[in-house]
């Protein structure tokens, strides 16, 4: 009877350790995926910001050119 209890404890412990390892591995891989997603989102946001700055500079130049054209037409 004691042998059955001891074997049950040993196999139960082994199953618990295996289950814990599986869950830990899953959580670790899930966290790695979340980190990669955040890195990609950060990269995308940096690209958007660069694009915004480029477009803003382009619009400033166009506005300056338009002002200059208007001034030139007034002086003609």
SEBAGU-790297 format. One record per atom (N, C-alpha, C, O, CB): chain; x, y negated, z negated. Coordinates in steps of 0.001 Angstrom, whole numbers, plus 500000, padded with zeros to 6 digits. Glycine has a CB too. Layout:
<pts>
+--------+--------+--------+--------+
: chaine :      X :      Y :      Z :
+--------+--------+--------+--------+
:      A :      X :      Y :      Z :
...
+--------+--------+--------+--------+
</pts>
This chain:
<pts>
+--------+--------+--------+--------+
: chaine :      X :      Y :      Z :
+--------+--------+--------+--------+
:      A : 500820 : 501196 : 500000 :
:      A : 500000 : 500000 : 500000 :
:      A : 500862 : 498743 : 500000 :
:      A : 500586 : 497777 : 500711 :
:      A : 499068 : 500000 : 498799 :
:      A : 501911 : 498783 : 499184 :
:      A : 502805 : 497627 : 499127 :
:      A : 503517 : 497428 : 500452 :
:      A : 503804 : 496301 : 500853 :
:      A : 503827 : 497792 : 498001 :
:      A : 503801 : 498541 : 501132 :
:      A : 504467 : 498449 : 502435 :
:      A : 503597 : 497714 : 503443 :
:      A : 504099 : 496914 : 504234 :
:      A : 504810 : 499846 : 502962 :
:      A : 502307 : 497979 : 503418 :
:      A : 501382 : 497316 : 504339 :
:      A : 501324 : 495817 : 504047 :
:      A : 501306 : 495002 : 504970 :
:      A : 499970 : 497939 : 504234 :
:      A : 501297 : 495461 : 502789 :
:      A : 501263 : 494049 : 502404 :
:      A : 502546 : 493353 : 502845 :
:      A : 502509 : 492244 : 503377 :
:      A : 501069 : 493903 : 500878 :
:      A : 503669 : 494009 : 502621 :
:      A : 504963 : 493423 : 503000 :
:      A : 505035 : 493271 : 504520 :
:      A : 505463 : 492230 : 505020 :
:      A : 506145 : 494302 : 502484 :
:      A : 504617 : 494307 : 505259 :
:      A : 504626 : 494222 : 506724 :
:      A : 503681 : 493133 : 507219 :
:      A : 504005 : 492421 : 508169 :
:      A : 504237 : 495573 : 507342 :
:      A : 502532 : 492997 : 506594 :
:      A : 501582 : 491951 : 506966 :
:      A : 502179 : 490568 : 506748 :
:      A : 502014 : 489670 : 507573 :
:      A : 500287 : 492096 : 506165 :
:      A : 502868 : 490411 : 505639 :
:      A : 503507 : 489124 : 505347 :
:      A : 504605 : 488833 : 506365 :
:      A : 504733 : 487709 : 506850 :
:      A : 504089 : 489116 : 503915 :
:      A : 505398 : 489861 : 506683 :
:      A : 506496 : 489666 : 507642 :
:      A : 505939 : 489302 : 509019 :
:      A : 506383 : 488329 : 509628 :
:      A : 507375 : 490945 : 507737 :
:      A : 504966 : 490079 : 509515 :
:      A : 504402 : 489796 : 510837 :
:      A : 503615 : 488491 : 510847 :
:      A : 503638 : 487756 : 511835 :
:      A : 503503 : 490945 : 511282 :
:      A : 502929 : 488205 : 509764 :
:      A : 502200 : 486941 : 509665 :
:      A : 503143 : 485757 : 509694 :
:      A : 502873 : 484750 : 510349 :
:      A : 501367 : 486906 : 508395 :
:      A : 504250 : 485885 : 508981 :
:      A : 505256 : 484812 : 508979 :
:      A : 505849 : 484628 : 510359 :
:      A : 506066 : 483503 : 510809 :
:      A : 506370 : 485113 : 507968 :
:      A : 506111 : 485739 : 511027 :
:      A : 506672 : 485670 : 512380 :
:      A : 505711 : 484992 : 513339 :
:      A : 506117 : 484177 : 514167 :
:      A : 507015 : 487068 : 512891 :
:      A : 504443 : 485330 : 513224 :
:      A : 503447 : 484707 : 514095 :
:      A : 503327 : 483217 : 513793 :
:      A : 503195 : 482402 : 514707 :
:      A : 502080 : 485395 : 513931 :
:      A : 503371 : 482865 : 512522 :
:      A : 503287 : 481461 : 512137 :
:      A : 504487 : 480677 : 512653 :
:      A : 504348 : 479553 : 513137 :
:      A : 503189 : 481332 : 510618 :
:      A : 505651 : 481276 : 512546 :
:      A : 506867 : 480611 : 513046 :
:      A : 506779 : 480444 : 514560 :
:      A : 507131 : 479390 : 515090 :
:      A : 508142 : 481421 : 512664 :
:      A : 506310 : 481482 : 515259 :
:      A : 506173 : 481397 : 516720 :
:      A : 505163 : 480325 : 517107 :
:      A : 505411 : 479533 : 518016 :
:      A : 505748 : 482757 : 517305 :
:      A : 504044 : 480300 : 516431 :
:      A : 503017 : 479299 : 516722 :
:      A : 503537 : 477892 : 516458 :
:      A : 503269 : 476974 : 517233 :
:      A : 501760 : 479562 : 515885 :
:      A : 504267 : 477721 : 515382 :
:      A : 504854 : 476420 : 515055 :
:      A : 505841 : 475998 : 516141 :
:      A : 505872 : 474832 : 516535 :
:      A : 505558 : 476469 : 513678 :
:      A : 506644 : 476942 : 516624 :
:      A : 507615 : 476626 : 517683 :
:      A : 506893 : 476219 : 518966 :
:      A : 507314 : 475284 : 519647 :
:      A : 508542 : 477837 : 517954 :
:      A : 505824 : 476910 : 519291 :
:      A : 505062 : 476578 : 520499 :
:      A : 504453 : 475177 : 520382 :
:      A : 504545 : 474373 : 521310 :
:      A : 503951 : 477628 : 520744 :
:      A : 503838 : 474898 : 519250 :
:      A : 503216 : 473582 : 519052 :
:      A : 504259 : 472468 : 519041 :
:      A : 504029 : 471396 : 519600 :
:      A : 502419 : 473561 : 517742 :
:      A : 505386 : 472716 : 518417 :
:      A : 506458 : 471717 : 518379 :
:      A : 506985 : 471449 : 519785 :
:      A : 507211 : 470299 : 520162 :
:      A : 507606 : 472184 : 517458 :
:      A : 507178 : 472521 : 520558 :
:      A : 507650 : 472365 : 521937 :
:      A : 506663 : 471579 : 522777 :
:      A : 507054 : 470727 : 523574 :
:      A : 507897 : 473724 : 522572 :
:      A : 505388 : 471867 : 522597 :
:      A : 504356 : 471134 : 523347 :
:      A : 504358 : 469657 : 522976 :
:      A : 504288 : 468787 : 523845 :
:      A : 502966 : 471738 : 523085 :
:      A : 504436 : 469386 : 521688 :
:      A : 504433 : 467988 : 521235 :
:      A : 505660 : 467256 : 521761 :
:      A : 505569 : 466099 : 522171 :
:      A : 504389 : 467914 : 519694 :
:      A : 506795 : 467922 : 521749 :
:      A : 508033 : 467312 : 522236 :
:      A : 507932 : 466991 : 523723 :
:      A : 508312 : 465901 : 524150 :
:      A : 509228 : 468240 : 521975 :
:      A : 507419 : 467941 : 524518 :
:      A : 507296 : 467690 : 525953 :
:      A : 506248 : 466611 : 526230 :
:      A : 506397 : 465824 : 527164 :
:      A : 506930 : 468988 : 526693 :
:      A : 505204 : 466576 : 525429 :
:      A : 504185 : 465537 : 525583 :
:      A : 504779 : 464155 : 525298 :
:      A : 504493 : 463194 : 526012 :
:      A : 502990 : 465811 : 524644 :
:      A : 505596 : 464060 : 524267 :
:      A : 506245 : 462780 : 523945 :
:      A : 507210 : 462353 : 525044 :
:      A : 507315 : 461167 : 525356 :
:      A : 506991 : 462880 : 522608 :
:      A : 507913 : 463314 : 525629 :
:      A : 508831 : 462990 : 526725 :
:      A : 508055 : 462428 : 527910 :
:      A : 508497 : 461470 : 528544 :
:      A : 509635 : 464238 : 527155 :
:      A : 506903 : 463018 : 528210 :
:      A : 506077 : 462507 : 529304 :
:      A : 505570 : 461096 : 529003 :
:      A : 505544 : 460243 : 529889 :
:      A : 504893 : 463447 : 529561 :
:      A : 505170 : 460853 : 527762 :
:      A : 504702 : 459517 : 527388 :
:      A : 505823 : 458498 : 527534 :
:      A : 505594 : 457379 : 527993 :
:      A : 504166 : 459514 : 525946 :
:      A : 507025 : 458880 : 527147 :
:      A : 508179 : 457971 : 527282 :
:      A : 508425 : 457654 : 528749 :
:      A : 508646 : 456496 : 529104 :
:      A : 509454 : 458595 : 526649 :
:      A : 508390 : 458681 : 529610 :
:      A : 508597 : 458454 : 531043 :
:      A : 507511 : 457545 : 531614 :
:      A : 507800 : 456678 : 532438 :
:      A : 508620 : 459792 : 531802 :
:      A : 506260 : 457740 : 531180 :
:      A : 505179 : 456878 : 531651 :
:      A : 505408 : 455433 : 531234 :
:      A : 505213 : 454515 : 532031 :
:      A : 503835 : 457371 : 531118 :
:      A : 505821 : 455226 : 529987 :
:      A : 506076 : 453868 : 529519 :
:      A : 507237 : 453231 : 530279 :
:      A : 507200 : 452040 : 530588 :
:      A : 506368 : 453870 : 528019 :
:      A : 508272 : 454026 : 530580 :
:      A : 509396 : 453498 : 531351 :
:      A : 508935 : 453067 : 532745 :
:      A : 509324 : 452008 : 533236 :
:      A : 510519 : 454551 : 531458 :
:      A : 508103 : 453898 : 533376 :
:      A : 507595 : 453573 : 534717 :
:      A : 506683 : 452348 : 534670 :
:      A : 506741 : 451504 : 535563 :
:      A : 506835 : 454777 : 535314 :
:      A : 505850 : 452242 : 533650 :
:      A : 504977 : 451079 : 533513 :
:      A : 505802 : 449808 : 533301 :
:      A : 505473 : 448753 : 533843 :
:      A : 503991 : 451279 : 532344 :
:      A : 506867 : 449911 : 532516 :
:      A : 507748 : 448769 : 532290 :
:      A : 508429 : 448352 : 533591 :
:      A : 508533 : 447164 : 533899 :
:      A : 508801 : 449103 : 531219 :
:      A : 508889 : 449340 : 534343 :
:      A : 509526 : 449062 : 535625 :
:      A : 508537 : 448388 : 536585 :
:      A : 508887 : 447425 : 537267 :
:      A : 510074 : 450364 : 536245 :
:      A : 507326 : 448891 : 536630 :
:      A : 506292 : 448309 : 537487 :
:      A : 505972 : 446878 : 537066 :
:      A : 505797 : 446003 : 537914 :
:      A : 505022 : 449166 : 537447 :
:      A : 505896 : 446644 : 535785 :
:      A : 505605 : 445293 : 535291 :
:      A : 506743 : 444334 : 535648 :
:      A : 506492 : 443171 : 535963 :
:      A : 505382 : 445312 : 533760 :
:      A : 507994 : 444812 : 535601 :
:      A : 509121 : 443969 : 535990 :
:      A : 509039 : 443617 : 537475 :
:      A : 509329 : 442487 : 537868 :
:      A : 510457 : 444674 : 535679 :
:      A : 508644 : 444586 : 538292 :
:      A : 508501 : 444331 : 539732 :
:      A : 507382 : 443326 : 539975 :
:      A : 507520 : 442423 : 540800 :
:      A : 508216 : 445649 : 540500 :
:      A : 506278 : 443485 : 539257 :
:      A : 505169 : 442524 : 539391 :
:      A : 505615 : 441118 : 539000 :
:      A : 505272 : 440143 : 539668 :
:      A : 503969 : 442956 : 538521 :
:      A : 506374 : 441020 : 537922 :
:      A : 506843 : 439717 : 537465 :
:      A : 507782 : 439078 : 538481 :
:      A : 507697 : 437877 : 538736 :
:      A : 507544 : 439850 : 536118 :
:      A : 508680 : 439875 : 539063 :
:      A : 509579 : 439361 : 540096 :
:      A : 508781 : 438871 : 541301 :
:      A : 509073 : 437822 : 541876 :
:      A : 510588 : 440447 : 540528 :
:      A : 507773 : 439648 : 541668 :
:      A : 506921 : 439261 : 542795 :
:      A : 506193 : 437956 : 542494 :
:      A : 506097 : 437081 : 543355 :
:      A : 505904 : 440374 : 543115 :
:      A : 505686 : 437827 : 541281 :
:      A : 504991 : 436613 : 540863 :
:      A : 505924 : 435406 : 540966 :
:      A : 505539 : 434355 : 541478 :
:      A : 504457 : 436761 : 539421 :
:      A : 507152 : 435567 : 540474 :
:      A : 508104 : 434457 : 540530 :
:      A : 508451 : 434108 : 541978 :
:      A : 508566 : 432933 : 542326 :
:      A : 509383 : 434807 : 539748 :
:      A : 508616 : 435116 : 542808 :
:      A : 508920 : 434868 : 544224 :
:      A : 507787 : 434118 : 544906 :
:      A : 508016 : 433154 : 545636 :
:      A : 509185 : 436189 : 544956 :
:      A : 506572 : 434568 : 544662 :
:      A : 505415 : 433906 : 545259 :
:      A : 505275 : 432472 : 544747 :
:      A : 504937 : 431566 : 545508 :
:      A : 504137 : 434698 : 544964 :
:      A : 505534 : 432276 : 543468 :
:      A : 505456 : 430931 : 542896 :
:      A : 506483 : 430009 : 543547 :
:      A : 506170 : 428869 : 543889 :
:      A : 505674 : 430979 : 541373 :
:      A : 507700 : 430501 : 543716 :
:      A : 508740 : 429692 : 544357 :
:      A : 508358 : 429381 : 545808 :
:      A : 508553 : 428264 : 546288 :
:      A : 510105 : 430422 : 544305 :
:      A : 507814 : 430380 : 546492 :
:      A : 507390 : 430173 : 547877 :
:      A : 506307 : 429102 : 547949 :
:      A : 506347 : 428237 : 548824 :
:      A : 506879 : 431491 : 548491 :
:      A : 505358 : 429154 : 547050 :
:      A : 504279 : 428159 : 547032 :
:      A : 504818 : 426774 : 546704 :
:      A : 504354 : 425786 : 547272 :
:      A : 503199 : 428553 : 546016 :
:      A : 505780 : 426683 : 545809 :
:      A : 506385 : 425388 : 545484 :
:      A : 507055 : 424787 : 546710 :
:      A : 506918 : 423596 : 546988 :
:      A : 507405 : 425538 : 544343 :
:      A : 507786 : 425634 : 547444 :
:      A : 508458 : 425151 : 548650 :
:      A : 507438 : 424691 : 549695 :
:      A : 507616 : 423649 : 550326 :
:      A : 509363 : 426251 : 549237 :
:      A : 506384 : 425462 : 549870 :
:      A : 505343 : 425078 : 550829 :
:      A : 504680 : 423769 : 550421 :
:      A : 504390 : 422923 : 551267 :
:      A : 504288 : 426185 : 550948 :
:      A : 504445 : 423608 : 549135 :
:      A : 503842 : 422370 : 548644 :
:      A : 504772 : 421182 : 548899 :
:      A : 504321 : 420121 : 549329 :
:      A : 503521 : 422486 : 547139 :
:      A : 506040 : 421356 : 548640 :
:      A : 507009 : 420282 : 548892 :
:      A : 507060 : 419934 : 550380 :
:      A : 507127 : 418762 : 550753 :
:      A : 508412 : 420692 : 548395 :
:      A : 507026 : 420963 : 551222 :
:      A : 507041 : 420706 : 552670 :
:      A : 505787 : 419952 : 553100 :
:      A : 505853 : 419034 : 553917 :
:      A : 507157 : 422030 : 553455 :
:      A : 504655 : 420345 : 552550 :
:      A : 503404 : 419660 : 552884 :
:      A : 503444 : 418210 : 552421 :
:      A : 503017 : 417316 : 553153 :
:      A : 502206 : 420386 : 552250 :
:      A : 503942 : 417970 : 551240 :
:      A : 504071 : 416589 : 550741 :
:      A : 504964 : 415774 : 551654 :
:      A : 504661 : 414629 : 551988 :
:      A : 504632 : 416574 : 549307 :
:      A : 506072 : 416386 : 552053 :
:      A : 507016 : 415670 : 552900 :
:      A : 506388 : 415354 : 554260 :
:      A : 506588 : 414266 : 554801 :
:      A : 508302 : 416493 : 553082 :
:      A : 505642 : 416291 : 554800 :
:      A : 504951 : 416047 : 556072 :
:      A : 503946 : 414914 : 555961 :
:      A : 503839 : 414074 : 556855 :
:      A : 504246 : 417310 : 556540 :
:      A : 503210 : 414898 : 554855 :
:      A : 502240 : 413824 : 554638 :
:      A : 502934 : 412474 : 554499 :
:      A : 502474 : 411472 : 555046 :
:      A : 501398 : 414111 : 553392 :
:      A : 504016 : 412455 : 553783 :
:      A : 504763 : 411210 : 553651 :
:      A : 505322 : 410729 : 554983 :
:      A : 505299 : 409538 : 555295 :
:      A : 505889 : 411386 : 552660 :
:      A : 505815 : 411669 : 555747 :
:      A : 506356 : 411318 : 557068 :
:      A : 505256 : 410767 : 557985 :
:      A : 505486 : 409810 : 558724 :
:      A : 507021 : 412552 : 557721 :
:      A : 504077 : 411364 : 557936 :
:      A : 502961 : 410896 : 558762 :
:      A : 502502 : 409509 : 558327 :
:      A : 502089 : 408709 : 559167 :
:      A : 501790 : 411884 : 558689 :
:      A : 502565 : 409217 : 557060 :
:      A : 502168 : 407893 : 556567 :
:      A : 503116 : 406800 : 557047 :
:      A : 502711 : 405667 : 557309 :
:      A : 502114 : 407893 : 555044 :
:      A : 504366 : 407165 : 557151 :
:      A : 505384 : 406175 : 557554 :
:      A : 505442 : 405985 : 559057 :
:      A : 506130 : 405080 : 559529 :
:      A : 506752 : 406594 : 557050 :
:      A : 504764 : 406784 : 559801 :
:      A : 504808 : 406659 : 561269 :
:      A : 503925 : 405562 : 561775 :
:      A : 503854 : 405334 : 562982 :
:      A : 504409 : 407950 : 561922 :
+--------+--------+--------+--------+
</pts>
